[in-house]
Amino acid sequence: MVYNYFTVPMLQTGTTLLLFLATTALSAQSQFTSLTNGRDLSNWETYGGQAPYSLSGDTVTGTAVVNTPNTFLCTERPYSDFVLTLEFNDDAPLNSGVMARGQWRQDGDIRRIYGYQVEIDPSARGYTGGIYDEARRGWIYPLHYNDGARQLYRQGEWNEMRVEAIGDNLRTYINGKAAANLVDSVDASGLICLQVHAIKEDLAGKQVRWRNIQLLDNATEADRMQAVQAPVENMMVNDLTEAERRQGWRLLFDGSSTQGWRGAKLDEFPASGWEVADGELRVLPGNGGESTNGGDIVTKDNFSNFELVFEFKPAEGANSGVKYFVDPDLNKGQGSAIGLEYQILDDERHPDAKLGVMGNRTMASLYDLIPAAVMDVPGRGKEYKIGQWNRGRIVSRDGHVEHWLNGYKVVEYDRLSPMFQALVNYSKYRDWENFGRFPQGPILLQDHGDAVAFRTIKIREL
């Protein structure tokens, strides 16, 4: 028996726990086999760009070249349930990754790889071990969800990676400690690939190396590492895992009814303007006016310290929002109920994006107060898709509030601070007493006269 210690981040608390764990040998350790043959790369195939790969002993080396897209060296066949272990060493700041259940499609002359990618990230962001949905949904497990894991990567050294893809659960470990813990059912099997990232000229010749690439095929739950797990991120639609239930998560929308919701200015759910269909809660298109069709809807429960997760699919040109710390009694007249708003907007097509100040009415902004911008990756723009599903997250704790969009933190502020009050004083909300400072309030989905669908709306109180 081997004893390891794990420094485990407590999500949204900023604190850590030092835990000691007894780890037993895996039941199927002897069944691991090498994915390299020791001679050549004839049992691998290249997809995407033209970056070269070579094999020396059991070490695969990929070399970055300019003027070519991401290049992937992939196994000759797909795998379903498996445990993959390897060591990697890359030349900073070259980005790389390992595809787990990778997919491919023909894109012109290029066979493009997409799907689950376990990140290798030597930058200050520190997302090594996080899960990126390559060429599809973007970040689905950024390591800000497990902040302590951002320190696991050792710059300039050989690092250990372990990937467990078993059923709907994809778990990653870096240097023996948990990094990501994703539940998702999009891809049940696929290729294992090694990535050389597309580069600019100053990175030409940089290399990334992998060695001792071992695979346990047809893995089961008994083959998992017995370790303290990273916080779970569940991408299943309208679903909660047992781990989420233990953490206090509950669904605000069950996928089939309007239970727990009412009209913001009604005692019951609106008779028209909204529908539940195909596991979605939809606000139907109207005349584009604010709360003029079915009207806004709010939860029957109030919340103060919480973490809210939701998926939303806006139609082309749509305007909507998710509000919190709402006081439905503040505005009994025309228009929307009053509260802090996570803006949902087609920035390219809706005129509201050009109003306000410095973009503070654009997608994922704190509406009319703070513009959304990717905070942890300088120079990176917001990523969202109109007509497709996007993931929003709002975290509120003791006045501190965050907005997240598709895996990136885009807004952060203190709603109880003098700075926030100064912003309110110069906004459209300046005449509403105590705006944004209510101790609690319901969650609101806005009817702004445009078609928007919601699903997987879940919350836990902190």
N, C-alpha and C positions, 0 to 999 in steps of 0.2 A: 504493500500500500504506500502511495506517495502523497505527501501533504504539500498543497500549494496555498498561497494566500492571494486573495482577490480584493482590490480596491473597487468598490461598487458604487457608482453614482446613484443618488436618489433623485428621480426625475422631478425637475422643477423646484427642488429644494436647495440646490447648491451645496449640499453636504455629501459626505461619503461615509461608507462603512468599511472597516477592515475585517474581512471574514476569512476563517481558515476552513479549508475543505479537504476532505479525504477523497482522493480519486482512485478508483480501481481500474485495473487493466480492462480494455475493451474485450468483449466476448469473442469478437471476430477479428482480432488484430492480425492473426496469421493469414487472413484472406486478402489483405491488401496486396495489390500488384502494381508494378511500375507502368506508367503510361508512355515511357520512352524505352526503345529497344536497345540502346547502347551503341547503335551503328549509324543510324540516319533518321530522317524525319519522314520516312515513307509511309508511316501510319498516321500522319497528320496532314492537314490540307489548309492552304492559305485562302482567306476571304478578305474582301475589301481592298485595301491599298497594296503598295509594293514594298513595304519595309521588309528587309531580309531577316531570316531566322537561321540559326546554325545549332548543331548539336555537338558537344564535346563531353564524352563520358555520359553522365546523366544530366548535364547542364544544358538547358536551352537558352540561347542568347538572341534577343531581338534588338536590332539597331535602327534608330530613328533616321528617316530621310525626309527631305522637304518635298513639297508639291505632290503629296499623296494623302489620301484620307486614312482614317484609322485602319490598321491592319490587324488581322486576327489569325493566329495559328490554331486550328481546331482539330479535335479528335475526328477520326474517320466515321464514327457512329455516335448516335445520341445515347444518353444515359438518363434514367428516371430517378430512382432512389439510390443515393450514394453518399459516401463520405470521401472527400478529397483532402489530402494533406500535401503540402509542398513548402519549400523555402524560396524566398525571393530577395533580390537585391537590385535596386535601380539607381541610376545616376540622376540625382536631383538636378533640376526641378522636373524631370521627365515624368509625366503622368502615365499610369498603366492600369491594368486590371485583369481579372480572371472571370470569364463568362461561366456561369453555372446554369445549365439547361438553356444554352444560347439557341436562338432561332436565326433563320436567314431568309431573305427575299431578294429577288432580282430587281435591281434598281438601275435601269439602263444597262451599261456594260459592267456594273459592279454587283457582286453578290454581297449584299449588306447584312452584317450581323446585327441582331438586336436582342433585347431581353435582359435578364438578370446579370448584372456585372458587379463582382466584389471589387471594390475600389482599391487601388494602390496610389496613394496621394502623399507625396513628400512635401507638399506646400504647408504653409502655416495654418491652413484650414484644418488639417489633420483628420481627414475622413477615411484613412486606410481601414478597410474592413467594413465600411458602410456599403449599402446596396444601391446601385444606380440602375435604372431601367433604360439601358442603352437604346437610343433611336426610337423611343416610345414614350414613356411617362416621365422620364427624368428621375430625380431623386425620390426614392420611396422609403429608404431608411438612411437619412443623413445622420452622422454621428452626433449631432446636437441632441438627438433623442437619447443618447447614452454618452454624455459629455466626457466622462472620465476615460472612455476608450480612445479619445483623440490623442492620448499620450502614449499609446501602446507601441506605435511604430518607432523603430530605431534607425535614425538617419545614417546612411553609409554603411550599414551592417546587413548581414543575412537575417531575415525575419521569417518566422513561421506563420503559415496560414492554414487554417482548417475550415472547411466548408461542409456543412451537413444539410443535404437536400433530401428530406424524408417526408413524403406526403405533401401537405400544403405548408410545411414549415421549413424555412430556410434560415439556418443559423451560421454565424461566422465567428471565428476566433483569431486573434492576432497574438502571437507569442504566448499562447496558452490561456488567454483571458478573453471573455466574451465581448464581442463588438456589436453584432446586429442580431436581431431576432424577429424575422418577418413571417407573417402568415398571409399567404396569397395563393390563388388557385389558377392564375392565368396560364402558366406553362408547367405541365406535369413531367416533361422530359425535354432533353435538348443536348446540344453539343457542349463540351468543355473547351474553352478557348483561352489563349494567352494573347494579350493586347499590346501592340506598340501604338501609342497615340500619335495622331497627326501633330505636326510641329511647325514652328517658325524656324527661320534659317539659323538662329543662334543656338538651337538645340540639335543641329545636325551631328550625327555620330554618337549621341548619347545612347546608352544601352540599358536594357532591363534583362535580368537573368532569373531563371527559375531552375531549381534542382530538386532531386529526390521527390518527383511528382508521383504520388501513390494514390491509388483509388480502391475503395471497398465498394464493389457493385452490389446491387440488391440489398442495401442497408435497411435495417429496421430500427425501431425505437430502442432496442437493447444495445445498439451500437453507438448511441449518442454519448458525448462526453458528459460525465457527471460533474457539472460545474454550476456556479451561480450564473444565472442567465441574464442577458441584457433585457431591458424593458421591451415588451412585445409591441409590435406595430402590426395591427390587423387590417389588411386591405380587403377582406371578404365583405361582400355587400350586405348591409343590414344584419350584421352578425357580431356576436361577442364570443371571444374565447373564454374558457374557464379562468385563465390567468387574468383577463380583463375584469371579469366579474369579481374576482377576489380583490382586485385593485380599486373596486368601487365604480367601474364604468356601468352605464345603463343606456339603452337606446331611447332617444326621444321620438323616433319614428320607427314603428315595427315593420314597415314595408307593405302593410295591407290595410291600415286604418288611420283615422285622424285622432285616435285616442291620445289624450294629454294636450291637445291643442284647442284653441278657440279663436274667434276673431278678435283683433286688438280692441275693437269698439263694440264687441258683441259678447253675449254670455255663452254663445254656442259657436260651432264652426260655420263659416260662411256657406250659404246654400248654393252659391255659384262662384265661378272664378278660379276655383281650385279643383284638382282631381287627384286621386290615388290610382295609379295604373303601372303595371310591370315593375312593381317594387319601388316606384318613384312617387314623390310628393311634388306635384307640378302646379305652378302658378300659370294660368292660361293667358294667352295674349289678349289684350284689350285695346284701348285707344292710346296707350303710351303715357297715360296720366298717372299721377301718384295716388295710389290707393283708391282708384276709381272703378275697378272691376269687382273682384271679390273682397278686396281690402287686405290689409296685413293680417297675419296670424301670429299668435304668441303662445308660448307654453303656459300651462296652468300653474306650473311651479315657478318659484323665484330662485335665483342663484346669486351668489356673491363671489366666493373664491372657487374657481372652476377651470377645467380644461375642456373645451368644446372642439369636436372634430366633425366635419361635414364634407360631403362631396356635392358639387354643383355643376350643372351643364347649362350655360347660357346660350340662347339662340342668337343668331347674327343680329347685331345692333342692340342687344338687350341691356337693360338697366335694372338692377335689383340690389339687394343687400341683406346682410344678417346683422341684426341689432342686438345689443345687450345693455344691461342696466337701463332698461326701458321703464318709463312711467306711463302706462296707457291712459291715465287720467289727465295728463298734461295737455293733450290736444284732442278735444272732443269734436273739433270742427273738421274741415276738409284737410286732406293730406295725410301723411304717414304719422304714426305714433313717434314720440320723441325718445331717442336713446343714442348711444354710441353706435356707429355703423361701420362694419366691415363692408366696403363697397364692392359690388359685383357689377362689372361694366365691360362692354366691348369698347376698349379705348380707341380702336381705329375707326369705329363707325358711329359711336354715339357722341353727340355734341357736348355732353356734360364733361367729357374728358378735358376739354379745352377751357372750361370755366374754373372757378375757384382760384387758388394761388399755388403756383409751382407744381401743378399736377396732383393736388390733394383731393381730387374727385375721381381719380383713376382706380383701376382694378386693385383691390386688397388694401387701399388706403384707409386710414381713419377719416371717414368722409368729411370734407371741408375743413380738416384740421391738420393732418400729417400725411404727406405723400408716401406711398409705398416704394421702397427700393431695397434690393437685395443687400443685406447689411454685412454679411460675413465673407462675401466674395467681391472685393473691389472691382468695379468696371463691369460686373455681370448685370444684365438686364432681367426684368421679370419674365418668367416663363409661364404661359397659360395658353389654353386653346379654347376657341369659340366653337360651340357645337359638339364638344367632347367633355369628358369628365375631368374636373379639377378638384384638388383637395385643399380645403381651408382648415385652419386651426386657430383658435383664440384661447389664450391662456391669461387668466386674471388671478392675481394673488396679492392681497393686501395693498391694492392700488397699482401694482405693477402689471402692465398689460402688454401682450405680444400678439401680433398678427403673423401667421405663416401662410405661404402660398406655394403649393406643390413642392414642399420640402425645404423651402428657404424662408428664413425669418425676414420680414419686410417692413415691420413697424414695431417699435418698442417705446413705451412712454409710461409715465406715472400720472394717473388720472387725479391724484390728490395733491399734486405739486403746484407751486405758483406758476411755473412755466406752462403747464396745461391750462390753468385758468386764464393766463394771458392769451393763449391761442383761442380759447373760447370767446374772449372779449372782442376779438376781431373776426368772428365767424358768424354764420347765420343763426347760431344758437345763443347769441349773447343775451337775448331777452328771456330765455328760459331759466328760471331760478334753479340753482344747484345742478345744472346740467352736467351729466357725466360723473357726478359724485354721489348718486344715490347709493345707499348701503347694499341694496340688492334689487333685482328685477328679473322679469322673464326674458327668454330668448325670443326674438322676433324674426320671421321671414317676410320679406317685403314684397308687396304687389306694386310694381311700378308700371303696370300695363304691358309688360313684355314677357315672353315665354322663357321660364327658367325652371329646370328640374332639380330636385334635391334628393339625396339618399344618404344612407349610412350616417345619420345624424346621431351622435352619441356624446355623452358628457359624464364627467366624474367631478365630484366636489372635492376640493383640496383642503 
